[in-house]
Amino acid sequence: MARVAFIGLGNMGGGMAANLAKAGHDVRAFDLSTEALERAKKAGCLPASSAAEAVEGAEAVITMLPAGTHVAAVYADAVFPNAAPSTILIDCSTIDVATTRQLAQDATAKGLEAVDAPVSGGIAAANAGALTFMVGGTESGFSRAQPYLEAMGKAVIHAGASGAGQAVKMCNNLILGATMIATCEGLALAEKLGLDPQVFYDIASKATAQSWSLNTYCPLPGVGPESPADRNYEGGFAAALMLKDLRLAMAAAGEAGADLPMGTRATELYSAFNDAGHGSTDFSGIIKTFQGTA
């Protein structure tokens, strides 16, 4: 087993670090939150007093941070000055492709290897070690990162060169955001037309309307498999994070000259939902917008 530095112990990172410790790795964890550090300690990780301390002597450095600026700052201040040449750098954050590629180039210039490995799956999947990782980087970087990622997920897929993981993530969540809105629209309309929600679900989930948003993550409480809708839309994947991912996709589309009419509208709707104070609500809670209860 290896010594692993894990930086960023939020809703997702905390569960991921815990699974690495459960797999037998020596996890040196750091977060600005003392509560997060205490949870990590109880999960078998060794809290570090700083990101730099966590990185020293680590064979792998894993970051799970809010934005590209945070990842770049941690790499510049703590990772690059303290990582050994043999250390593999794995960024599981969801950030922009340009920053990802620049950090990979900076790592190469310093004799290090870096991969981007954003995740698909919410808090429950992070805690259960059932995430899907989409990885960007060289073949050798992917091979070195794979054992650590497999300890935290159910699927680890090499998406291509540096930045490809981030590109897959934003395209995936663009589809997810738009699909969830269409699902909510259909369910809300079915209710207003007097249809029994369970009966409609039983039919639509086996017909051409079937999708992950409907079949697995139905936004109506008491309908379909258990989902955040059954917990008053708590946990899961926050609407603010969906909005962040949609904005990343829109920015990438602008750079690529791509037209995203559905993505544009989805971004507008999640922006309004977030501005109304529902940023911490699970993204499926946007059904309240169409039910008129938001």
N, C-alpha and C positions, 0 to 999 in steps of 0.2 A: 504493500500500500504506500501511497505517496503523501507528501506534505502539500497541502493545497491552501492558498490564500483566497479567501472569499470576501469580496468588498461590496457591500450593499445588501442589507438584511431586511428589506421591506416585506410586503405581503408575499411576493414571489420568492425573493432571495432567501428569506428565512427558511422556508420549506426545502429549497434546493440545497442549502448548506447542510441542513439536518440530514438529508438523504445521503450526502457524501460522507458524513460522519458515520451514519448507519452502515455504509458500505465498507467501513474500516479505514477510511482516509484520516490523516491527521489534519484537521481543518482549523486554520488560524483565521478567525472571522473578525471583520471590522465594520462598524457602522457608526454614524454620528449619534444615533439614538442609544442611550444606555439601556432602555427597555428591550430593544432589539438584541443587544449584546447579551443581556441576561437570558432571553429566550434561547439564543444560540448556545449559550453555555449549558443550559438544561438539556439541550438536544445533543450534547456531546461534542460541541465545538470549543476551541480555546479562544476566548476573546483577546484581541490585540489592542494595544493602546493607540495605535495609529495604522493607517494603511501601509505606511512604509515598513513598520514592524511586521505586519502580516506577510508582506512580500518577501522579506529577507529569508533566504533558505528554502523558498517554495519551489516545487517542481512544476506547479501549474498555478496561474493567477486567474481567477474568475471574477468578473465584474458584472453587477446587475444594478444599473443606475438609471435615473430618470431621463437623462437627455445627453446628447453628444457633448455638450460643454462640460458636463460632469465627468464623463469618461475621459475626455482629453485632458482635463485637469489632473485626474488621478494618475493617468499614465505619465504625464510630465513630471508631477511632483513626487510620486511614490513608486510607480512601477519601473520606469526606465532607469532611474538612478540605483535601484536596489535589486532588480531581477538578475539572476545568473543567466549566462548565455544559453544554457540548456532549458530554461523555463519556457513553457508554452503559455501564451496569453490567450484567454478565451473571454470574449465580451458577449454576454447574453442579453445585454440591454437592447431596446428597440430605439435606434437612432438613425440619422440620415446616412445615405450611402457615401456621400462625399467625405464626411468625417471618418467613417469606417475605413475607407480606402487610404486616407491620409495617415491614419494611425498605423495601418498595416505597413505602409511605406516607411514610416518613422521607425517601426519595430525592426524591419529588415535592415535599415541603415545602422542600427545598433546591435546587429547580430542576433536578433530575437525573431521568433515566429509568432504571428498573431492570426487568429481566426475570429470571424463574427458568427455568433450562434444564437440568434434570437429564438424565442420560444412561442409555441402555440399551446394554449391550455391555460386555464385560470388557476386560482389559488388552490382549489381542491386537487387539481392535477399536480401542482408544484409540491403539495404536501404528500401526495401519494406516489411521487416519483413516476408520474405518467405523462410527462410533457413530450411534445414533439419539437425537436431541434432541427432548424434549417441552417446549414453551415456553409459559410463562404470562406475560401482560402485555398492554399495549395493542397495537393494530395497528401504530402507529408504532414502538413499542419492538421489536416482532418484526421489522419491516422493517430496522431499524438493526442488530439483532443477527445477522440471518440470514447475511450474508456471512462473518462470523467463524466462526459455527457450521458453515457449509458447508465451511470449510477443514479441519474436524476430523471430519466425519461423512458418512454416506451418506444420511441423511434428517433433515430439520429440519421439525417440524410444530407449528403454532400450536394449542395445546390450549385456549386461552381466556384469561380474565382472570388477574390476578396470583394465584399459588398453584395455578393449574390444572396447570402442569407437574409440581409436586410431588405433586398429587393423582393424576395419571395414573401417575407413577412408583411410588407406593406400592401402587396397585391392581394395576398390572402385576406387581410383584414379589410381591405376595400370591398371585396366580395362579401365578407361576413357582415359588415356594417349595412350595406345596401340590402342584403338578403333579410337581415333582422327587421329592418324597417318595413319591407314588403310583407313579411310574415305578420308583423304587428298590425299593419293596415288590414290585411285579410281577416285576421281574428277579430279585430274590433268591428269590422263591417258585418261579419257573421253574427256577432252578438246583437248588433243593432237591427239586423234582419230577423231576429227572433230565433236563430238556430241554437240548439244546445251545444255548448262549447266542446264537450267531450265527444259528441256524435260527429261534429265537424272535424275535430282532430282525428278521430278514428278513420274518417274517409280521406281527408286531405293528406294525412301522413302516409297513406298507401297509394295515393294518386300522384299526379304530376306536380303537385305543390310540395312534395316531400323535399326536405333539406335538413341540414344539421340544426339550423335555427328553429325549425318546427319540430322535427322528430326527437332530437336529443335535448334541446334547450328551450322548450316551449315557454313563451313569455306569459302564459296564463297560469295562475296558481291552481294546483289540483288537477292539472291536465298533463298527460304524458309523464315521462320519467321525472324524478325529483330534480329541480333546478333552482336557481336563486329566486325565481318567482314564488316558490313555496316558502321562502325565508324573507318575505317582504323586500325582495330584490337586494338583499345584502350578500356580500361576498362575491365570488365569481370574478368578472372583469368589469372594472369601473367605467362608467360612461366617459369620464375625463380621459381615460387611457384610450378608449376607442376614438375619441375626438383627436387626441394626439396622433394616433396612427393614421387617421384619415387625412390630417393636415400634412403629414409626411408624404403620403401618397399624392396629394394634390401638388405639393412642391416638386416632387419627382416628375409628375406629369408635365408640369410647366417647363422643366428642364428638357424633357424628352419630346415636347411638342405633341403630347397625347391629349385627346379630348375625353373628359370624364363627366358626362352630364349626370349620371346616377350618383357618382362619387361626390360631385359638387353639391347636389341636393342633400345627400346623406350628411355631408359635413355641415351644411346649414342647419339641418334639423338637430344634430347632436350638439352643435354650438348653442342653439337656443335652449336645449334641454339642460346643458351645463350651466348656462347663464341664469337659468331659473333656479339654480341651487341644487341640482341633482347630479353633480359631478361624481360623488362617491357612490351613487346608486349603480347597481349592475346595469350594463348597457341594454339589457332586455327590458328594463323598466321604462324605456321610451314608449312602450305600448300605452302608458298613461296619457301621452300626448294625443293619441288617436281615440282614446276612451273619453277624453275631456276631463281627466282627473289630475293632470300634471300640475 
